[in-house]
Amino acid sequence: MSRCYRLFVVATGITEKQLQKVCSKQFGWEGDASFWKGEVTFDGNGTLYGGMSEQEAHEEIYNALKKINPAAKIKTQWTYMESLPYEEYGDDIN
């Protein structure tokens, strides 16, 4: 069973190209990397398969980036997209 997530990564000590390669090519996330104020970010969407947890997926991405630069600082943020809270406004339809 797969679960759809939004992945946001913030890092220092890694280039945009390196972050894009790890997130998109190595782990299959669809998104873009950018650089702003000394930090590189990746914002994308994808799925976790086979019961993989957010923590396990974080560790895979984290370890892959640490191989590039052991001194890099890396943070990931996971948003589960299939059950977001929402508010409804307007007329009842039925």
C-alpha positions in Angstrom: 0.0 0.0 0.0 1.4 3.4 -0.9 0.8 6.7 0.9 1.0 10.1 -0.8 3.2 12.7 0.9 4.6 16.2 0.3 8.3 16.2 1.1 10.1 19.4 2.0 13.9 19.3 2.6 16.1 22.1 3.9 19.8 21.7 3.8 23.1 23.5 4.1 26.4 22.1 2.7 24.6 20.5 -0.3 24.1 22.1 -3.8 20.8 22.3 -5.6 22.0 19.8 -8.1 23.0 17.3 -5.5 19.7 17.7 -3.6 17.7 17.3 -6.8 19.6 14.2 -7.8 19.1 12.5 -4.4 15.5 13.3 -4.0 14.3 12.9 -7.6 16.6 10.5 -9.3 17.7 8.3 -6.4 14.4 8.2 -4.4 11.8 9.1 -7.1 10.2 12.3 -5.6 8.8 14.7 -8.1 9.7 18.3 -7.3 12.3 21.0 -7.6 15.3 22.2 -5.6 16.1 25.9 -5.1 18.6 28.0 -3.3 17.7 30.9 -1.0 19.5 32.7 1.8 22.3 30.2 2.2 20.0 27.1 2.2 19.0 24.7 -0.5 15.4 23.4 -0.4 13.6 20.6 -2.2 9.8 20.8 -2.4 8.1 17.7 -4.0 5.5 15.0 -3.9 5.7 11.2 -3.9 4.7 8.1 -2.1 6.0 5.8 0.7 5.6 2.1 -0.1 5.4 -1.1 1.8 4.7 0.3 5.2 7.8 2.5 5.2 7.5 5.2 7.9 8.3 8.9 7.5 11.3 8.3 9.8 12.7 5.5 7.7 12.3 7.6 4.5 14.0 10.5 6.3 16.9 8.3 7.2 17.4 7.1 3.6 17.5 10.7 2.3 19.5 11.9 5.2 22.2 9.2 4.9 22.4 9.7 1.1 23.0 13.4 1.5 25.5 12.9 4.4 27.6 10.7 2.1 27.9 13.7 -0.2 29.0 16.0 2.7 29.2 14.6 6.2 29.2 18.2 7.6 25.8 19.0 5.8 22.8 20.0 8.0 19.6 18.4 6.8 16.0 18.6 7.9 13.0 16.9 6.2 9.3 17.7 6.7 6.6 15.2 5.7 2.9 16.1 5.1 0.5 13.2 4.6 -1.7 14.4 1.7 -4.5 11.8 1.9 -6.1 12.9 5.1 -5.6 16.7 5.4 -8.0 18.7 7.6 -10.2 21.1 5.8 -13.1 23.5 6.3 -16.2 23.8 4.1 -18.2 27.0 3.5 -21.2 27.7 1.4 -24.6 26.1 0.7 -25.5 22.5 1.4 -25.8 20.5 -1.9 -28.2 17.5 -1.9 
